[in-house]
Amino acid sequence: MPTITKTFLYSGTLQTVVIPAGTNSIDVHLWGGAGGGGGPDASAGGTGAAGHHVSATSISMTSNVGKTLTVAVGGGGGGGGRGSNAPGGANGKSVAGFSGGVGGNSGPN
């Protein structure tokens, strides 16, 4: 069977793919969304950290052929705001309820 690649990007909605006939296994590569940058107060805010990468290979799918795999892609973190007591950036929450943390609030001037 030829290799099939399916890429899922953040959309805010659930995404699906049907496991095609003849599939014996799948490889999954996941990249986390990057963190949001800091707010631009006295100087430019710092940049957010890059998302991390994890992989799982040769996941058996022989009993799942024809079934639908549902994917919930979380988004990257939002940037921080300007001003005293500005809220930190929001995270990219996934539909499944898993998400990263939020950015910290700024202190008072």
N, C-alpha and C positions, 0 to 999 in steps of 0.2 A: 504494500500500500504506500502511496506517495506521502510525503510529509505535508501536513496542512498546518498553516500558521494562522491563528486568530488573535488579533490585538484588540483589547478593550481599553478605552479611554474614559476619563470621567465625564459623565453626562447628567448625573443627579438621579438617574433612574436605573432600575434593574436591567441587565442585559443578559441575553441567553444564547446558547449554542446547542444544537442537537449533536450528540456523539454519533458520528457516521458509522455505517456498517463496515466491518473489517478492522475496527480500531481495537488494538490489543492493550495499548498503554498511552498515557499522555505525559508530557513534561510541562511543568508550570513554572513560570518565571514572574516574580512579582517585584515591582518597584514602588516604594512608598512615596507619597507626595512630599515635595519640599516644604520646609517651614517658611512662614511669612517673614518679611523684613521688619525691622524695628521702625517706630515712628520717627518722623523728621523734626525733632525739636531744636535744640541748640546746634546740632550738627546732623548730618545725614544719618539715618538709622542703619544699624548693621544689617547684613544680609541674612536671610534664613538659611538653615542647614539643608543640605541635599537629602533626599529620601534614600533609604537603604534598600538593598536588593536581597531577596531570598529565592531559592529554587528548590523544587522537588522534581525528581525525574523518575521515569518508568513507573508511574502510578497505574496500576492495573485497571482497565476499563472494560474487560471482556464481558462482565455481567451488566454493564451499563449502556451497551450499544442501543441506539434509538431513544435513549432518555435525554432529557433536557438538563443541561448544566446552567445554573443561574449564577451570575457574577454581579457583585455590588462593588463598584469602584469608588473609593474615597478620593476627595480632591485635596489639593495642597492647602497649606495654611494661609490665611489672609494676613496682610500687613498691619502693623500697629498704627494707631492714630496719633495726631499731633495735639499737644497741649497737656496741662497738668491733669492728673487723674484720668488720662485717656485710656480707654479699654485696650487690652491686648488683642491681637489678631485671633479670629475664629479658626477652628480646625476644619478639615474636610471630612465631615461625618459620612460614613457609609450607610447604606440602607439597612445593613445587617446589625448596626449598632456599635461596630468597632470603629474607633477613631483615635487619632493622636490627641495630644494635649493642646491647650490654648496658650497663647502668649500672655505674659504677665502685664498687668496694668502699670502705667507710668506713675511715678510719685508726684506729690505736690511740688509746685515751684517754690 
